[in-house]
Amino acid sequence: MRLAARMDRIGTETAFEAAARARALEATGRSVIHLEIGEPDFDTPANIREAAKRALDQGATHYTATVGIPELRAAIAADATARKGFAVTPDRVVVTPGGKPIMFFAILALIDEGDEVIYPDPGFPIYESMASYVGGKAVPCPVRQENGFRLDPAELASLVTPRTRLVILNSPANPTGGVSTRADLEQIAALARDHDLVVLADEIYGRILYEGEHVSIASLPGMAERTIVLDGFSKTYAMTGWRLGYGIMPKKLAERVELLLTHSVGCTADFSQVAAIAALHGDQDTVRAMCDSFHERRDRIVPLLNSLPGVRCALPQGAFYVFPDVSSYGLSSKQLADYLLDQAGVALLAGSDFGRGGEGYLRISYATAWEQIVEGVERIRQALARL
């Protein structure tokens, strides 16, 4: 069977590949500590689960409006207006099964052959993959530890050309935990206005923030009409398996994305959307408690990693990942990640899985039980001592 040439341009999300390798190793009887998947180790809050059960019993098992049920779009618009600092109306909200469709369909709707997409490197691998898949040119913008893993507006500006169409931002960021400041975003917003650029702002970790404030670039002057905000329920409400994301975008683009949804997924599950309304309208104490737990783990894992010989780990400001520098060991990130899985039974990700700028680093998720983290770091310590 001959495949389309564009299939050679599509990558993958290596976290799932690493998890599959780890599970295969476990199937042989090996003990594996899982520090690879970015998934909260909390159950979905009870009020959300109960809302879904009631919805199922009441018949919420049918097709819905392609872009989401009106009640959820209204709830998202009200929540975003209150939290993100700019006026959002329901007709600008598009509900999707997970956050990735917003990335994919926004890029598909905006990028022509040869158009340039600037994305953070290291960054979520789907950014580069989707830009290349649709025929665009993916342009990496380095995100450096010496700059707090923040995207440097001046470096970004140096990459803009007449073919630049889209800039992708992610704050708090995967895999680094870096957070853009208001001053950073003001400079990026000015750049976008001056060069007529569109911004895709991935804010999926926006509520998992330990210091400072979360600023949505869409809230800055002149940016709401040139920004697509990506958000969802997976990380904030421990709803990864529910597949619930959304985008906030200009109405004209929302109408086009609706067509893409019509021709692909059709709609998002009805009962899941009812559960999402309960998430937004319900008590937020569980969200705060989860974030407090991640905060405590962050404060404990960073010094633990820095106690390892040859490891240098910066303090992330958000999300639930650490990104330690392990370049002193002289192995590639992939070689070291494979070694730690095979020899220590610790599943984590190579920094290079997130772009060339991630070489020399490892990504570790601390969204797991503290006892597992301690055991995993101790196994890493012993394995590194054998190199």
C-alpha positions as CSV (number, residue, x, y, z in Angstrom):
1,M,0.0,0.0,0.0
2,R,1.4,3.4,-1.0
3,L,1.1,6.0,1.6
4,A,0.7,9.7,1.0
5,A,4.1,11.6,1.1
6,R,2.8,13.8,3.9
7,M,2.8,10.7,6.2
8,D,6.6,10.9,6.2
9,R,6.4,14.3,7.8
10,I,4.3,13.3,10.8
11,G,6.0,12.5,14.2
12,T,4.6,11.1,17.4
13,E,4.3,11.8,21.0
14,T,7.1,9.8,22.6
15,A,5.6,9.7,26.1
16,F,3.1,7.1,24.9
17,E,5.9,5.1,23.2
18,A,8.0,5.2,26.4
19,A,5.0,4.1,28.4
20,A,4.4,1.2,26.1
21,R,8.1,0.1,26.4
22,A,7.8,0.4,30.2
23,R,4.7,-1.7,30.3
24,A,6.3,-4.3,28.1
25,L,9.2,-4.5,30.5
26,E,6.8,-4.9,33.4
27,A,5.1,-7.7,31.6
28,T,8.4,-9.7,31.9
29,G,8.2,-9.3,35.7
30,R,10.4,-6.2,36.1
31,S,9.6,-3.5,38.5
32,V,9.2,-0.1,36.8
33,I,8.8,3.4,38.3
34,H,6.7,5.5,36.0
35,L,7.9,9.1,35.7
36,E,7.2,9.5,32.0
37,I,3.5,10.3,31.5
38,G,2.1,13.8,32.2
39,E,-1.0,12.7,33.9
40,P,-2.3,13.8,37.3
41,D,-2.3,10.9,39.8
42,F,-5.6,12.1,41.2
43,D,-9.1,10.7,40.5
44,T,-11.5,13.0,38.7
45,P,-13.4,14.8,41.5
46,A,-16.6,13.2,42.7
47,N,-18.9,15.9,41.7
48,I,-17.8,15.6,38.1
49,R,-18.1,11.9,38.1
50,E,-21.6,12.1,39.6
51,A,-22.7,14.6,37.0
52,A,-21.6,12.3,34.2
53,K,-23.5,9.4,35.8
54,R,-26.7,11.4,36.0
55,A,-26.3,12.6,32.5
56,L,-26.0,9.0,31.2
57,D,-29.1,8.0,33.1
58,Q,-30.9,11.0,31.7
59,G,-30.0,10.0,28.1
60,A,-27.0,12.2,27.3
61,T,-25.7,9.6,24.9
62,H,-26.5,11.1,21.5
63,Y,-24.9,13.4,19.0
64,T,-24.5,17.0,20.0
65,A,-23.7,20.3,18.3
66,T,-20.3,19.9,16.5
67,V,-18.6,22.7,18.5
68,G,-20.1,21.8,21.9
69,I,-23.4,22.0,23.7
70,P,-24.5,25.6,24.3
71,E,-24.5,25.2,28.1
72,L,-20.8,24.2,28.1
73,R,-19.7,26.9,25.6
74,A,-21.4,29.5,27.8
75,A,-19.8,28.1,31.0
76,I,-16.3,28.1,29.3
77,A,-16.9,31.7,28.1
78,A,-17.8,32.9,31.5
79,D,-14.9,31.1,33.2
80,A,-12.4,32.4,30.6
81,T,-13.7,35.9,30.9
82,A,-13.2,35.8,34.7
83,R,-9.8,34.0,34.7
84,K,-8.1,35.0,31.5
85,G,-8.8,38.7,31.5
86,F,-10.6,39.3,28.2
87,A,-14.2,39.1,27.1
88,V,-15.2,35.8,25.7
89,T,-18.5,35.0,24.1
90,P,-19.8,31.5,23.5
91,D,-19.6,31.8,19.7
92,R,-15.8,32.0,20.1
93,V,-15.6,28.7,22.0
94,V,-15.0,25.4,20.2
95,V,-15.2,22.2,22.3
96,T,-13.2,19.2,21.2
97,P,-12.3,15.7,22.3
98,G,-9.0,16.7,24.0
99,G,-6.8,19.7,23.4
100,K,-4.8,18.3,20.5
101,P,-7.6,18.8,17.9
102,I,-7.3,22.6,18.6
103,M,-3.6,22.4,17.7
104,F,-4.2,20.3,14.6
105,F,-7.2,22.1,13.2
106,A,-5.9,25.6,13.9
107,I,-2.7,24.8,12.1
108,L,-4.6,23.1,9.3
109,A,-6.9,26.1,8.9
110,L,-4.2,28.7,8.9
111,I,-1.0,27.3,7.4
112,D,-0.5,27.1,3.6
113,E,2.4,25.3,1.9
114,G,5.6,27.0,2.9
115,D,4.2,29.2,5.6
116,E,6.4,29.4,8.7
117,V,5.3,28.3,12.2
118,I,7.6,29.4,15.1
119,Y,7.4,27.0,18.0
120,P,9.3,26.6,21.3
121,D,12.3,24.2,21.4
122,P,12.2,22.2,23.6
123,G,8.4,22.0,23.4
124,F,5.5,19.7,23.0
125,P,6.4,17.6,20.0
126,I,3.0,17.9,18.3
127,Y,3.7,21.5,17.4
128,E,6.5,20.8,15.1
129,S,4.9,17.6,13.8
130,M,1.6,19.2,12.8
131,A,3.2,22.2,11.2
132,S,5.4,20.0,9.0
133,Y,2.5,17.6,8.3
134,V,0.3,20.3,6.7
135,G,3.2,21.5,4.5
136,G,4.4,24.4,6.6
137,K,8.0,25.1,7.7
138,A,8.5,24.5,11.4
139,V,10.9,27.0,12.8
140,P,12.3,26.2,16.3
141,C,12.8,29.1,18.8
142,P,15.3,28.0,21.5
143,V,14.1,28.0,25.1
144,R,17.1,28.1,27.3
145,Q,17.7,27.2,30.9
146,E,19.8,30.3,31.5
147,N,16.6,32.3,30.7
148,G,14.5,30.4,33.1
149,F,13.2,28.3,30.2
150,R,11.3,31.3,29.0
151,L,10.9,32.1,25.3
152,D,13.1,35.1,24.6
153,P,11.1,37.8,22.7
154,A,14.3,39.1,21.1
155,E,15.3,35.7,19.8
156,L,11.7,35.1,18.6
157,A,11.8,38.5,16.7
158,S,15.0,37.4,14.9
159,L,13.2,34.4,13.5
160,V,10.3,36.3,11.9
161,T,10.3,36.5,8.1
162,P,7.7,37.5,5.5
163,R,6.6,33.9,5.5
164,T,5.9,33.7,9.2
165,R,2.2,33.1,9.9
166,L,1.9,31.5,13.3
167,V,3.7,31.7,16.7
168,I,3.1,29.0,19.2
169,L,3.4,29.7,22.9
170,N,3.1,27.4,25.9
171,S,3.1,28.8,29.4
172,P,3.4,27.1,31.8
173,A,5.4,24.9,29.5
174,N,5.8,21.2,28.8
175,P,8.5,19.9,29.2
176,T,10.4,22.6,31.2
177,G,7.9,24.2,33.6
178,G,8.9,27.6,32.3
179,V,6.5,30.5,32.6
180,S,6.4,33.6,30.4
181,T,6.2,36.9,32.2
182,R,3.8,39.7,31.4
183,A,6.8,41.7,30.0
184,D,7.7,38.8,27.7
185,L,4.1,38.5,26.4
186,E,3.8,42.3,25.9
187,Q,6.9,42.2,23.7
188,I,5.6,39.1,21.8
189,A,2.2,40.8,21.4
190,A,3.8,43.9,19.9
191,L,5.7,41.7,17.5
192,A,2.5,39.9,16.5
193,R,0.7,43.1,15.9
194,D,3.5,44.7,13.9
195,H,4.0,41.6,11.6
196,D,0.3,40.5,11.4
197,L,1.0,37.2,13.1
198,V,-1.4,34.8,14.7
199,V,-0.6,33.3,18.1
200,L,-1.6,29.8,19.3
201,A,-1.4,30.1,23.1
202,D,-1.3,26.6,24.7
203,E,-2.6,27.3,28.3
204,I,-3.5,23.8,29.3
205,Y,-1.3,24.1,32.4
206,G,-2.5,27.6,33.2
207,R,-3.9,26.8,36.6
208,I,-0.9,24.7,37.7
209,L,1.3,27.7,38.6
210,Y,3.4,28.1,41.7
211,E,4.8,31.6,41.5
212,G,3.7,34.8,39.8
213,E,0.6,35.3,37.7
214,H,-0.8,33.5,34.7
215,V,-1.2,36.0,31.9
216,S,-3.1,35.1,28.7
217,I,-1.6,36.9,25.7
218,A,-5.1,37.2,24.4
219,S,-5.9,39.7,27.2
220,L,-3.3,42.2,25.9
221,P,-4.4,45.0,23.6
222,G,-5.3,44.0,20.1
223,M,-4.6,40.3,20.7
224,A,-8.0,38.7,21.2
225,E,-8.6,38.8,17.5
226,R,-5.3,37.2,16.5
227,T,-5.0,34.6,19.3
228,I,-6.2,31.0,19.6
229,V,-6.2,30.0,23.3
230,L,-6.0,26.2,23.8
231,D,-7.2,24.9,27.2
232,G,-9.0,22.0,28.6
233,F,-10.0,19.8,31.5
234,S,-7.4,17.0,31.4
235,K,-4.7,18.6,33.7
236,T,-6.7,20.9,35.9
237,Y,-9.5,18.5,36.8
238,A,-7.6,15.2,36.4
239,M,-9.8,14.3,33.4
240,T,-7.2,13.0,30.9
241,G,-9.3,10.0,29.9
242,W,-12.4,12.0,29.4
243,R,-10.9,13.7,26.3
244,L,-12.2,17.2,26.8
245,G,-10.5,20.3,25.4
246,Y,-11.5,23.6,24.0
247,G,-10.3,26.5,21.9
248,I,-11.1,30.2,22.2
249,M,-10.7,31.9,18.9
250,P,-12.0,34.6,16.6
251,K,-15.6,33.8,15.4
252,K,-14.6,33.6,11.8
253,L,-11.9,30.9,12.6
254,A,-14.3,29.1,14.9
255,E,-16.7,28.7,11.9
256,R,-14.0,27.1,9.8
257,V,-12.8,24.8,12.6
258,E,-16.4,23.7,13.0
259,L,-16.2,22.5,9.4
260,L,-13.1,20.5,10.1
261,L,-14.7,18.9,13.1
262,T,-17.8,18.1,11.1
263,H,-15.6,16.2,8.7
264,S,-13.6,14.4,11.4
265,V,-14.7,13.7,14.9
266,G,-18.3,14.9,14.5
267,C,-18.7,16.0,18.1
268,T,-17.6,15.5,21.6
269,A,-19.4,13.0,23.9
270,D,-22.5,14.6,25.4
271,F,-22.2,13.2,29.0
272,S,-18.5,14.3,29.1
273,Q,-19.6,17.8,28.3
274,V,-22.2,17.8,31.1
275,A,-19.5,16.7,33.4
276,A,-17.3,19.6,32.3
277,I,-20.1,22.0,33.2
278,A,-20.0,20.5,36.7
279,A,-16.3,21.0,36.8
280,L,-16.5,24.7,36.0
281,H,-19.5,25.4,38.2
282,G,-18.5,23.2,41.2
283,D,-16.2,23.8,44.2
284,Q,-12.6,24.4,43.1
285,D,-11.1,23.2,46.4
286,T,-10.0,19.9,44.7
287,V,-8.2,21.8,42.0
288,R,-6.4,23.9,44.7
289,A,-5.5,20.8,46.7
290,M,-4.1,19.0,43.7
291,C,-2.0,22.1,42.8
292,D,-0.8,22.4,46.4
293,S,0.3,18.7,46.2
294,F,2.2,19.3,43.0
295,H,3.8,22.4,44.5
296,E,5.0,20.4,47.5
297,R,6.4,17.7,45.3
298,R,8.2,20.2,43.1
299,D,9.9,21.8,46.2
300,R,11.1,18.4,47.3
301,I,12.1,16.8,44.0
302,V,14.4,19.6,42.8
303,P,16.9,19.4,45.7
304,L,16.7,15.7,45.5
305,L,17.8,15.7,41.9
306,N,20.4,18.4,42.5
307,S,21.9,16.0,45.1
308,L,22.8,13.6,42.3
309,P,26.4,13.9,41.1
310,G,26.6,15.6,37.7
311,V,22.9,16.6,37.6
312,R,21.7,20.2,37.5
313,C,18.0,20.9,37.9
314,A,16.2,24.3,37.6
315,L,13.1,25.1,39.7
316,P,10.1,25.0,37.4
317,Q,7.4,27.6,38.0
318,G,4.4,25.7,36.7
319,A,3.1,22.4,35.2
320,F,4.3,19.2,36.9
321,Y,7.6,18.4,35.2
322,V,11.3,18.9,36.0
323,F,13.9,19.1,33.2
324,P,17.3,18.2,34.7
325,D,20.5,18.8,32.8
326,V,22.4,15.5,32.6
327,S,24.9,16.5,29.9
328,S,27.8,15.8,32.1
329,Y,27.5,12.1,31.7
330,G,28.5,12.3,28.0
331,L,25.6,10.2,26.7
332,S,22.8,11.5,24.5
333,S,19.5,12.1,26.2
334,K,18.0,9.0,24.4
335,Q,20.9,6.8,25.4
336,L,20.6,7.8,29.1
337,A,16.8,7.5,29.1
338,D,17.1,4.0,27.6
339,Y,19.8,3.1,30.1
340,L,17.7,4.2,33.1
341,L,14.7,2.2,31.9
342,D,16.7,-1.0,31.1
343,Q,19.1,-0.9,34.0
344,A,17.2,0.9,36.7
345,G,13.6,0.3,35.8
346,V,12.8,4.0,35.7
347,A,10.7,5.2,32.8
348,L,11.2,8.9,31.9
349,L,11.7,10.8,28.7
350,A,14.7,12.0,26.8
351,G,14.9,15.8,26.5
352,S,15.5,15.4,22.8
353,D,12.0,13.9,22.4
354,F,10.9,17.5,22.8
355,G,13.2,19.0,20.1
356,R,16.9,19.5,19.4
357,G,17.0,22.1,22.2
358,G,16.2,19.3,24.7
359,E,19.4,17.4,24.1
360,G,21.3,16.9,27.3
361,Y,18.2,16.9,29.5
362,L,15.6,14.4,30.8
363,R,12.0,15.1,31.5
364,I,10.6,13.7,34.7
365,S,6.9,14.0,35.7
366,Y,6.3,14.4,39.4
367,A,2.6,13.8,39.0
368,T,2.9,10.5,40.8
369,A,3.1,9.4,44.4
370,W,6.0,10.8,46.4
371,E,7.1,7.4,47.5
372,Q,7.5,6.4,43.8
373,I,9.4,9.6,43.1
374,V,11.9,8.9,46.0
375,E,12.3,5.3,44.8
376,G,12.8,6.4,41.2
377,V,15.4,9.0,42.1
378,E,17.3,6.5,44.3
379,R,17.3,4.0,41.4
380,I,18.6,6.8,39.1
381,R,21.4,7.6,41.7
382,Q,22.6,4.0,41.8
383,A,22.4,3.6,38.0
384,L,24.4,6.8,37.3
385,A,27.0,5.7,39.8
386,R,27.6,2.6,37.6
387,L,28.4,4.7,34.5
